[in-house]
Amino acid sequence: MGSLEGEEFGCFLQKELKIRFAQRAQFFEGLPYGLVECPGIQGILRRQKSYPGARDSQGHPARARRWPLRAAAADIACLESCPPPETLQLDHAFTRLVEQIQEQQQYFEADLFASCRGLSAPPEARAHLDEILHHAVGSRVGTKVLMAHYTQSARTPDPSRVGVVDLQCRPGDVARLAARQCAAVCRRELGEAPQVSVQEEGSESYALIPGYLLYMLNEVRRAQIS
């Protein structure tokens, strides 16, 4: 990205992250089945802070009573205190802040899944828990992509890439990497691995995010192998 595009994206990201983190805290505060009291969810909530721009599922401003003090923490406070990245120096400072947030939130999924695994919920609640996980992880993926795209745009001089997007990604190469990774997991866990063959027509390249394509292919292959 050019300097102007980077500054515009940085200013957008600063506002967007505050809203997303606030909405996440609001979502978790309303969880059923006692999930909100689980240590993993409490750890997630402690890293959030209320933000006036948060809105409920109908698009209305969130009510103040939905924001207990236990939901207040460092991430949004840091974003609010950081000046908008409107100059190169301020952009560098904001990039470092986003990288710190990425590091602090790296255990989000582990905390979330651990909380659901350790929950004593009635069998009929399992489908609802799956919906909760789907919503939380889906929202989290979008936020991770935004942060990673911004930080990698600032750190990656490779002309074949724009942030997390590989402009010349070859899906066949990613598929072969996924096959090797799944085979390694099978050998480690089961002592043997099935043969996985990747077939492709041509070797075209596309503008894709290799990391997320790899994740999706690994999930498909795990489901097939199991």
Accessible surface in RSA format (square Angstrom, percent):
REM  Atomic radii and reference values for relative SASA: ProtOr
REM  Chains: A
REM  Algorithm: Lee & Richards
REM  Probe-radius: 1.40
REM  Slices: 20
REM RES _ NUM      All-atoms   Total-Side   Main-Chain    Non-polar    All polar
REM                ABS   REL    ABS   REL    ABS   REL    ABS   REL    ABS   REL
RES MET A   1   101.07  52.3  31.49  20.8  69.58 165.7  33.11  28.2  67.96  90.0
RES GLY A   2    39.53  48.7   0.00   N/A  39.53  48.7  30.68  84.2   8.85  19.8
RES SER A   3    92.84  78.5  71.13  94.9  21.71  50.0  49.50 105.4  43.34  60.7
RES LEU A   4   115.76  64.5 113.32  81.1   2.44   6.1 114.92  80.7   0.84   2.3
RES GLU A   5    93.80  53.9  90.86  68.7   2.95   7.0  41.26  79.8  52.54  42.9
RES GLY A   6    13.64  16.8   0.00   N/A  13.64  16.8  13.64  37.4   0.00   0.0
RES GLU A   7    50.03  28.7  49.19  37.2   0.84   2.0  10.19  19.7  39.85  32.5
RES GLU A   8   106.86  61.4  96.24  72.8  10.63  25.3  43.54  84.2  63.32  51.7
RES PHE A   9    31.54  15.8  26.76  16.6   4.78  12.4  31.11  18.9   0.44   1.2
RES GLY A  10     0.00   0.0   0.00   N/A   0.00   0.0   0.00   0.0   0.00   0.0
RES CYS A  11    30.82  23.3  30.10  33.6   0.72   1.7  19.83  50.2  10.99  11.8
RES PHE A  12    96.38  48.2  89.87  55.7   6.52  17.0  95.35  57.8   1.03   3.0
RES LEU A  13     0.00   0.0   0.00   0.0   0.00   0.0   0.00   0.0   0.00   0.0
RES GLN A  14    10.55   5.9  10.55   7.7   0.00   0.0   1.10   2.3   9.45   7.2
RES LYS A  15   129.18  63.0 129.18  79.3   0.00   0.0  71.66  64.5  57.53  61.3
RES GLU A  16    39.22  22.5  38.47  29.1   0.75   1.8   1.48   2.9  37.74  30.8
RES LEU A  17     0.00   0.0   0.00   0.0   0.00   0.0   0.00   0.0   0.00   0.0
RES LYS A  18    27.02  13.2  27.02  16.6   0.00   0.0   0.00   0.0  27.02  28.8
RES ILE A  19    48.14  27.4  48.14  35.9   0.00   0.0  48.14  34.7   0.00   0.0
RES ARG A  20    63.84  26.8  58.81  30.0   5.03  12.0  11.72  16.0  52.12  31.6
RES PHE A  21     0.00   0.0   0.00   0.0   0.00   0.0   0.00   0.0   0.00   0.0
RES ALA A  22     0.00   0.0   0.00   0.0   0.00   0.0   0.00   0.0   0.00   0.0
RES GLN A  23    70.86  39.6  66.75  48.8   4.11   9.8  19.08  40.6  51.78  39.3
RES ARG A  24    18.20   7.6  11.61   5.9   6.59  15.7  13.14  18.0   5.06   3.1
RES ALA A  25     0.00   0.0   0.00   0.0   0.00   0.0   0.00   0.0   0.00   0.0
RES GLN A  26    17.32   9.7  16.98  12.4   0.34   0.8   6.94  14.8  10.38   7.9
RES PHE A  27    57.62  28.8  45.45  28.2  12.17  31.7  54.57  33.1   3.05   8.7
RES PHE A  28     0.37   0.2   0.37   0.2   0.00   0.0   0.37   0.2   0.00   0.0
RES GLU A  29    28.43  16.3  11.31   8.6  17.11  40.7   3.88   7.5  24.54  20.0
RES GLY A  30    42.59  52.5   0.00   N/A  42.59  52.5  15.87  43.6  26.72  59.8
RES LEU A  31    15.67   8.7   3.41   2.4  12.27  30.8   3.57   2.5  12.10  32.6
RES PRO A  32    45.66  33.3  34.50  31.4  11.17  40.6  45.66  37.7   0.00   0.0
RES TYR A  33    80.09  37.4  48.09  27.4  32.00  83.3  46.56  35.0  33.52  41.3
RES GLY A  34    42.73  52.7   0.00   N/A  42.73  52.7  29.55  81.1  13.19  29.5
RES LEU A  35     0.52   0.3   0.52   0.4   0.00   0.0   0.52   0.4   0.00   0.0
RES VAL A  36    17.42  11.5  17.42  15.8   0.00   0.0  17.42  15.1   0.00   0.0
RES GLU A  37   108.55  62.3  91.08  68.9  17.47  41.6  48.85  94.5  59.69  48.7
RES CYS A  38    19.43  14.7  16.26  18.1   3.17   7.5   3.72   9.4  15.71  16.9
RES PRO A  39   116.17  84.7 105.21  95.9  10.96  39.8 111.44  92.0   4.72  29.3
RES GLY A  40    13.67  16.9   0.00   N/A  13.67  16.9   9.73  26.7   3.95   8.8
RES ILE A  41     0.07   0.0   0.07   0.1   0.00   0.0   0.07   0.1   0.00   0.0
RES GLN A  42    29.23  16.3  29.23  21.4   0.00   0.0  14.60  31.1  14.63  11.1
RES GLY A  43     8.01   9.9   0.00   N/A   8.01   9.9   7.72  21.2   0.29   0.7
RES ILE A  44     1.00   0.6   0.95   0.7   0.06   0.1   1.00   0.7   0.00   0.0
RES LEU A  45     0.21   0.1   0.21   0.2   0.00   0.0   0.21   0.1   0.00   0.0
RES ARG A  46   136.72  57.4 133.42  68.0   3.30   7.9  56.95  77.8  79.76  48.3
RES ARG A  47    62.67  26.3  62.29  31.8   0.38   0.9  25.12  34.3  37.54  22.8
RES GLN A  48     1.39   0.8   1.39   1.0   0.00   0.0   0.00   0.0   1.39   1.1
RES LYS A  49    61.92  30.2  61.92  38.0   0.00   0.0  32.90  29.6  29.02  30.9
RES SER A  50    42.61  36.0  38.77  51.7   3.83   8.8   9.07  19.3  33.54  47.0
RES TYR A  51    42.44  19.8  37.08  21.1   5.37  14.0  12.40   9.3  30.04  37.0
RES PRO A  52   125.53  91.5  89.58  81.7  35.94 130.7 103.50  85.5  22.03 136.9
RES GLY A  53    27.67  34.1   0.00   N/A  27.67  34.1  23.22  63.7   4.45  10.0
RES ALA A  54     1.73   1.6   0.45   0.7   1.28   2.9   0.45   0.6   1.28   3.4
RES ARG A  55   118.33  49.7 113.35  57.8   4.98  11.9  29.42  40.2  88.91  53.9
RES ASP A  56    47.73  33.4  36.30  36.1  11.43  27.0  19.41  45.7  28.32  28.2
RES SER A  57   110.05  93.0  60.89  81.3  49.16 113.2  58.76 125.1  51.29  71.9
RES GLN A  58   131.71  73.7 101.28  74.0  30.43  72.5  50.13 106.7  81.57  61.9
RES GLY A  59    39.12  48.2   0.00   N/A  39.12  48.2  27.31  74.9  11.81  26.4
RES HIS A  60   109.11  59.6 108.84  75.6   0.27   0.7  69.90  72.0  39.21  45.6
RES PRO A  61    88.82  64.7  79.56  72.5   9.27  33.7  79.73  65.8   9.10  56.5
RES ALA A  62    23.11  21.3   1.91   3.0  21.20  48.2   2.90   4.1  20.22  53.6
RES ARG A  63   156.30  65.6 148.72  75.8   7.58  18.0  48.76  66.6 107.54  65.2
RES ALA A  64    90.50  83.2  69.44 107.2  21.05  47.9  75.52 106.4  14.98  39.7
RES ARG A  65   170.76  71.7 132.51  67.5  38.26  91.1  78.87 107.8  91.90  55.7
RES ARG A  66    78.31  32.9  73.82  37.6   4.49  10.7  16.08  22.0  62.22  37.7
RES TRP A  67    37.96  15.2  19.08   9.2  18.88  44.3  14.74   7.9  23.22  37.7
RES PRO A  68    50.00  36.4  35.23  32.1  14.78  53.7  47.31  39.1   2.69  16.7
RES LEU A  69   163.80  91.2 151.08 108.1  12.72  32.0 152.11 106.8  11.69  31.5
RES ARG A  70    97.57  41.0  81.44  41.5  16.13  38.4  51.84  70.8  45.73  27.7
RES ALA A  71     1.04   1.0   1.04   1.6   0.00   0.0   1.04   1.5   0.00   0.0
RES ALA A  72    48.07  44.2  32.09  49.5  15.99  36.4  32.42  45.7  15.66  41.5
RES ALA A  73    28.87  26.5  10.69  16.5  18.19  41.4  26.79  37.7   2.09   5.5
RES ALA A  74    55.64  51.2  48.29  74.5   7.36  16.7  54.41  76.6   1.23   3.3
RES ASP A  75     2.55   1.8   1.78   1.8   0.76   1.8   0.73   1.7   1.82   1.8
RES ILE A  76     0.00   0.0   0.00   0.0   0.00   0.0   0.00   0.0   0.00   0.0
RES ALA A  77    38.98  35.8  33.49  51.7   5.49  12.5  35.05  49.4   3.94  10.4
RES CYS A  78    51.06  38.6  47.40  52.9   3.66   8.6   5.69  14.4  45.37  48.9
RES LEU A  79     0.27   0.2   0.00   0.0   0.27   0.7   0.00   0.0   0.27   0.7
RES GLU A  80    75.82  43.5  46.93  35.5  28.89  68.8  23.86  46.2  51.96  42.4
RES SER A  81    91.47  77.3  57.87  77.2  33.60  77.4  51.34 109.3  40.13  56.2
RES CYS A  82    18.60  14.1  10.45  11.7   8.15  19.2   8.70  22.0   9.91  10.7
RES PRO A  83    68.27  49.8  61.96  56.5   6.30  22.9  68.11  56.2   0.16   1.0
RES PRO A  84    63.58  46.3  63.27  57.7   0.30   1.1  63.27  52.2   0.30   1.9
RES PRO A  85     0.00   0.0   0.00   0.0   0.00   0.0   0.00   0.0   0.00   0.0
RES GLU A  86   105.16  60.4  93.14  70.5  12.02  28.6  23.46  45.4  81.70  66.7
RES THR A  87    67.88  48.3  65.17  66.1   2.71   6.5  64.57  86.7   3.32   5.0
RES LEU A  88   124.65  69.4 117.64  84.2   7.00  17.6 119.48  83.9   5.17  13.9
RES GLN A  89   147.22  82.3 141.19 103.2   6.04  14.4  46.29  98.5 100.93  76.6
RES LEU A  90    55.33  30.8  54.92  39.3   0.41   1.0  54.92  38.6   0.41   1.1
RES ASP A  91    20.47  14.3  20.47  20.4   0.00   0.0   4.76  11.2  15.71  15.7
RES HIS A  92    80.24  43.9  80.02  55.6   0.22   0.6  43.17  44.5  37.07  43.1
RES ALA A  93    35.36  32.5  29.51  45.5   5.85  13.3  30.37  42.8   5.00  13.2
RES PHE A  94     0.00   0.0   0.00   0.0   0.00   0.0   0.00   0.0   0.00   0.0
RES THR A  95     0.74   0.5   0.74   0.7   0.00   0.0   0.73   1.0   0.01   0.0
RES ARG A  96   126.32  53.0 125.20  63.8   1.12   2.7  47.69  65.2  78.63  47.7
RES LEU A  97    21.03  11.7  19.46  13.9   1.56   3.9  20.51  14.4   0.52   1.4
RES VAL A  98     0.00   0.0   0.00   0.0   0.00   0.0   0.00   0.0   0.00   0.0
RES GLU A  99    57.37  32.9  51.62  39.1   5.75  13.7  25.04  48.4  32.33  26.4
RES GLN A 100    96.13  53.8  93.74  68.5   2.39   5.7  28.74  61.2  67.39  51.1
RES ILE A 101     2.23   1.3   2.23   1.7   0.00   0.0   2.23   1.6   0.00   0.0
RES GLN A 102    50.21  28.1  43.11  31.5   7.10  16.9  21.56  45.9  28.66  21.7
RES GLU A 103   116.42  66.8 107.36  81.2   9.06  21.6  34.79  67.3  81.63  66.6
RES GLN A 104    86.40  48.3  71.27  52.1  15.13  36.0  36.98  78.7  49.42  37.5
RES GLN A 105     2.22   1.2   1.99   1.5   0.23   0.5   2.22   4.7   0.00   0.0
RES GLN A 106    94.01  52.6  69.95  51.1  24.06  57.3  21.55  45.9  72.47  55.0
RES TYR A 107   133.66  62.4 133.11  75.7   0.54   1.4  95.31  71.6  38.35  47.3
RES PHE A 108     4.08   2.0   4.08   2.5   0.00   0.0   4.08   2.5   0.00   0.0
RES GLU A 109    36.97  21.2  36.97  28.0   0.00   0.0  28.73  55.6   8.24   6.7
RES ALA A 110    58.32  53.6  46.78  72.2  11.54  26.3  54.67  77.0   3.66   9.7
RES ASP A 111    34.73  24.3  33.75  33.6   0.98   2.3   1.66   3.9  33.07  33.0
RES LEU A 112     0.63   0.4   0.63   0.4   0.00   0.0   0.63   0.4   0.00   0.0
RES PHE A 113    75.34  37.7  74.74  46.3   0.60   1.6  75.16  45.6   0.19   0.5
RES ALA A 114    51.36  47.2  40.74  62.9  10.62  24.2  42.08  59.3   9.28  24.6
RES SER A 115     7.74   6.5   0.09   0.1   7.65  17.6   7.05  15.0   0.69   1.0
RES CYS A 116     5.23   4.0   4.70   5.2   0.53   1.2   4.80  12.2   0.43   0.5
RES ARG A 117   183.59  77.1 148.59  75.7  35.00  83.3  79.28 108.4 104.31  63.2
RES GLY A 118    67.31  83.0   0.00   N/A  67.31  83.0  37.49 102.9  29.82  66.8
RES LEU A 119    27.01  15.0  12.16   8.7  14.86  37.3  13.88   9.7  13.13  35.3
RES SER A 120   114.94  97.1  79.32 105.9  35.62  82.1  50.76 108.1  64.18  89.9
RES ALA A 121    24.43  22.5   0.37   0.6  24.06  54.7   2.51   3.5  21.92  58.1
RES PRO A 122    60.48  44.1  50.87  46.4   9.61  34.9  57.33  47.3   3.15  19.6
RES PRO A 123   119.75  87.3  99.87  91.0  19.87  72.2 110.06  90.9   9.69  60.2
RES GLU A 124   139.80  80.3 107.77  81.5  32.03  76.3  73.17 141.5  66.63  54.4
RES ALA A 125     1.80   1.7   0.60   0.9   1.21   2.7   1.80   2.5   0.00   0.0
RES ARG A 126   111.93  47.0 111.56  56.9   0.37   0.9  54.53  74.5  57.39  34.8
RES ALA A 127    67.84  62.4  59.87  92.4   7.97  18.1  64.30  90.6   3.54   9.4
RES HIS A 128    73.74  40.3  70.81  49.2   2.93   7.5  44.07  45.4  29.67  34.5
RES LEU A 129     0.21   0.1   0.21   0.2   0.00   0.0   0.21   0.1   0.00   0.0
RES ASP A 130    77.98  54.6  72.26  71.9   5.73  13.5  27.85  65.5  50.13  50.0
RES GLU A 131   113.91  65.4 106.37  80.5   7.54  18.0  42.45  82.1  71.46  58.3
RES ILE A 132     9.45   5.4   7.50   5.6   1.95   4.7   9.43   6.8   0.02   0.1
RES LEU A 133    31.84  17.7  31.53  22.6   0.30   0.8  31.78  22.3   0.05   0.1
RES HIS A 134   147.54  80.6 137.94  95.9   9.60  24.6  92.03  94.8  55.52  64.6
RES HIS A 135    99.94  54.6  92.29  64.1   7.65  19.6  60.99  62.9  38.96  45.3
RES ALA A 136     5.65   5.2   0.34   0.5   5.31  12.1   4.20   5.9   1.45   3.8
RES VAL A 137    34.08  22.4  34.08  30.8   0.00   0.0  34.08  29.6   0.00   0.0
RES GLY A 138    43.20  53.3   0.00   N/A  43.20  53.3  31.27  85.8  11.92  26.7
RES SER A 139    51.36  43.4  38.43  51.3  12.93  29.8  26.63  56.7  24.73  34.6
RES ARG A 140     6.42   2.7   6.10   3.1   0.32   0.8   0.15   0.2   6.27   3.8
RES VAL A 141    51.52  33.9  51.52  46.6   0.00   0.0  51.52  44.8   0.00   0.0
RES GLY A 142    27.51  33.9   0.00   N/A  27.51  33.9  25.46  69.9   2.05   4.6
RES THR A 143     0.66   0.5   0.66   0.7   0.00   0.0   0.00   0.0   0.66   1.0
RES LYS A 144    71.72  35.0  70.26  43.1   1.45   3.5  29.00  26.1  42.72  45.5
RES VAL A 145    36.48  24.0  36.47  33.0   0.01   0.0  36.48  31.7   0.00   0.0
RES LEU A 146    36.06  20.1  36.06  25.8   0.00   0.0  36.06  25.3   0.00   0.0
RES MET A 147     1.49   0.8   1.49   1.0   0.00   0.0   1.49   1.3   0.00   0.0
RES ALA A 148    18.75  17.2  18.51  28.6   0.24   0.6  18.75  26.4   0.00   0.0
RES HIS A 149    35.84  19.6  35.84  24.9   0.00   0.0  19.97  20.6  15.88  18.5
RES TYR A 150     5.58   2.6   4.78   2.7   0.79   2.1   4.78   3.6   0.79   1.0
RES THR A 151     7.49   5.3   7.48   7.6   0.01   0.0   3.19   4.3   4.31   6.5
RES GLN A 152    67.32  37.6  67.12  49.1   0.20   0.5  20.26  43.1  47.06  35.7
RES SER A 153    24.32  20.5   3.16   4.2  21.16  48.7   5.79  12.3  18.53  26.0
RES ALA A 154    52.08  47.9  11.37  17.5  40.70  92.6  22.34  31.5  29.74  78.8
RES ARG A 155   126.61  53.2 100.87  51.4  25.74  61.3  51.44  70.3  75.17  45.6
RES THR A 156    43.07  30.6  25.33  25.7  17.74  42.3  16.45  22.1  26.62  40.2
RES PRO A 157   128.55  93.7  96.70  88.1  31.85 115.8 110.01  90.8  18.54 115.2
RES ASP A 158    59.47  41.7  51.22  51.0   8.25  19.5  21.09  49.6  38.38  38.3
RES PRO A 159   125.52  91.5  97.13  88.5  28.40 103.2 108.75  89.8  16.77 104.2
RES SER A 160    30.84  26.1  27.08  36.1   3.76   8.7  19.52  41.6  11.32  15.9
RES ARG A 161    69.78  29.3  59.04  30.1  10.74  25.6  16.36  22.4  53.42  32.4
RES VAL A 162    54.28  35.7  51.10  46.3   3.19   7.7  54.28  47.2   0.00   0.0
RES GLY A 163     2.51   3.1   0.00   N/A   2.51   3.1   0.00   0.0   2.51   5.6
RES VAL A 164     9.82   6.5   9.08   8.2   0.74   1.8   9.27   8.1   0.56   1.5
RES VAL A 165    36.15  23.8  36.15  32.7   0.00   0.0  36.15  31.4   0.00   0.0
RES ASP A 166    27.13  19.0  27.13  27.0   0.00   0.0   0.27   0.6  26.86  26.8
RES LEU A 167    74.79  41.7  61.05  43.7  13.74  34.6  61.05  42.9  13.74  37.0
RES GLN A 168   114.56  64.1 104.94  76.7   9.62  22.9  24.31  51.7  90.25  68.4
RES CYS A 169     3.43   2.6   1.64   1.8   1.80   4.2   1.80   4.6   1.64   1.8
RES ARG A 170   104.25  43.8  99.56  50.7   4.70  11.2  26.05  35.6  78.20  47.4
RES PRO A 171    42.64  31.1  41.61  37.9   1.03   3.8  41.92  34.6   0.72   4.5
RES GLY A 172     5.61   6.9   0.00   N/A   5.61   6.9   4.08  11.2   1.53   3.4
RES ASP A 173    66.17  46.3  59.77  59.5   6.40  15.1  28.87  67.9  37.30  37.2
RES VAL A 174    15.44  10.2  13.83  12.5   1.61   3.9  15.42  13.4   0.02   0.0
RES ALA A 175    12.17  11.2  12.17  18.8   0.00   0.0  12.17  17.1   0.00   0.0
RES ARG A 176    84.04  35.3  83.17  42.4   0.87   2.1  45.87  62.7  38.17  23.1
RES LEU A 177    66.12  36.8  66.12  47.3   0.00   0.0  66.12  46.4   0.00   0.0
RES ALA A 178     0.00   0.0   0.00   0.0   0.00   0.0   0.00   0.0   0.00   0.0
RES ALA A 179    10.18   9.4   8.99  13.9   1.19   2.7   9.32  13.1   0.86   2.3
RES ARG A 180   144.60  60.7 137.61  70.1   6.99  16.6  73.83 100.9  70.77  42.9
RES GLN A 181    68.25  38.2  63.12  46.1   5.13  12.2  31.10  66.2  37.14  28.2
RES CYS A 182     5.13   3.9   1.98   2.2   3.15   7.4   3.79   9.6   1.34   1.4
RES ALA A 183    14.34  13.2  13.05  20.1   1.30   3.0  14.21  20.0   0.13   0.3
RES ALA A 184    45.15  41.5  40.33  62.2   4.82  11.0  41.98  59.1   3.17   8.4
RES VAL A 185    51.19  33.7  51.19  46.3   0.00   0.0  51.19  44.5   0.00   0.0
RES CYS A 186     9.41   7.1   8.07   9.0   1.34   3.1   1.54   3.9   7.87   8.5
RES ARG A 187   134.05  56.3 122.99  62.7  11.05  26.3  51.68  70.6  82.36  49.9
RES ARG A 188   166.08  69.7 130.62  66.6  35.47  84.4  75.90 103.7  90.18  54.7
RES GLU A 189   116.36  66.8  86.12  65.2  30.24  72.0  27.33  52.9  89.04  72.7
RES LEU A 190   127.98  71.3  95.86  68.6  32.12  80.7 103.13  72.4  24.85  66.9
RES GLY A 191    63.67  78.5   0.00   N/A  63.67  78.5  30.94  84.9  32.73  73.3
RES GLU A 192   129.83  74.5 124.65  94.3   5.17  12.3  42.39  82.0  87.44  71.4
RES ALA A 193    33.03  30.4   1.77   2.7  31.26  71.1   3.56   5.0  29.47  78.1
RES PRO A 194    68.71  50.1  51.50  46.9  17.21  62.5  63.17  52.2   5.54  34.4
RES GLN A 195   172.27  96.3 138.69 101.4  33.58  80.0  60.62 129.0 111.64  84.7
RES VAL A 196    45.25  29.8  25.21  22.8  20.05  48.3  27.95  24.3  17.30  46.9
RES SER A 197    85.94  72.6  55.42  74.0  30.52  70.3  40.97  87.3  44.97  63.0
RES VAL A 198    36.72  24.2  10.76   9.7  25.96  62.6  13.44  11.7  23.28  63.1
RES GLN A 199   165.23  92.4 131.48  96.1  33.75  80.4  45.77  97.4 119.45  90.6
RES GLU A 200    81.30  46.7  45.81  34.7  35.49  84.5  34.52  66.8  46.78  38.2
RES GLU A 201   170.54  97.9 145.53 110.1  25.01  59.5  64.83 125.4 105.70  86.3
RES GLY A 202    50.69  62.5   0.00   N/A  50.69  62.5  32.32  88.7  18.37  41.1
RES SER A 203    64.61  54.6  47.13  62.9  17.49  40.3  15.01  32.0  49.60  69.5
RES GLU A 204   101.20  58.1  88.76  67.2  12.44  29.6  50.86  98.4  50.34  41.1
RES SER A 205    54.62  46.2  32.83  43.8  21.79  50.2   6.18  13.2  48.44  67.9
RES TYR A 206   115.42  53.9 109.96  62.6   5.46  14.2  83.17  62.5  32.26  39.8
RES ALA A 207    62.65  57.6  37.33  57.6  25.32  57.6  37.33  52.6  25.32  67.1
RES LEU A 208    60.76  33.8  56.94  40.7   3.82   9.6  60.76  42.7   0.00   0.0
RES ILE A 209    47.75  27.2  42.27  31.5   5.48  13.2  42.27  30.4   5.48  14.9
RES PRO A 210    29.46  21.5  28.88  26.3   0.58   2.1  29.06  24.0   0.40   2.5
RES GLY A 211    47.25  58.3   0.00   N/A  47.25  58.3  35.39  97.1  11.87  26.6
RES TYR A 212    58.86  27.5  58.77  33.4   0.09   0.2  53.13  39.9   5.73   7.1
RES LEU A 213    32.68  18.2  32.12  23.0   0.56   1.4  32.12  22.6   0.56   1.5
RES LEU A 214    33.36  18.6  33.36  23.9   0.00   0.0  33.36  23.4   0.00   0.0
RES TYR A 215   125.57  58.6 121.63  69.2   3.94  10.2  90.97  68.4  34.60  42.7
RES MET A 216   108.12  56.0 105.44  69.8   2.68   6.4  66.97  56.9  41.15  54.5
RES LEU A 217    43.97  24.5  43.84  31.4   0.13   0.3  43.84  30.8   0.13   0.3
RES ASN A 218    12.52   8.6  12.52  12.1   0.00   0.0   1.13   2.7  11.39  11.0
RES GLU A 219    74.21  42.6  69.48  52.6   4.73  11.3  23.26  45.0  50.95  41.6
RES VAL A 220    81.41  53.6  77.24  69.9   4.18  10.1  81.24  70.6   0.17   0.5
RES ARG A 221    31.42  13.2  31.28  15.9   0.14   0.3   6.71   9.2  24.71  15.0
RES ARG A 222   110.01  46.2 105.34  53.7   4.67  11.1  52.88  72.3  57.14  34.6
RES ALA A 223    74.60  68.6  50.60  78.1  24.00  54.6  58.06  81.8  16.54  43.8
RES GLN A 224   139.64  78.1 104.30  76.2  35.34  84.1  45.00  95.8  94.64  71.8
RES ILE A 225    59.12  33.6  27.99  20.9  31.13  75.0  34.54  24.9  24.59  66.7
RES SER A 226   125.18 105.8  57.68  77.0  67.51 155.5  64.58 137.5  60.60  84.9
END  Absolute sums over single chains surface
CHAIN  1 A    13125.9      10633.1       2492.8       7462.6       5663.3
END  Absolute sums over all chains
TOTAL         13125.9      10633.1       2492.8       7462.6       5663.3
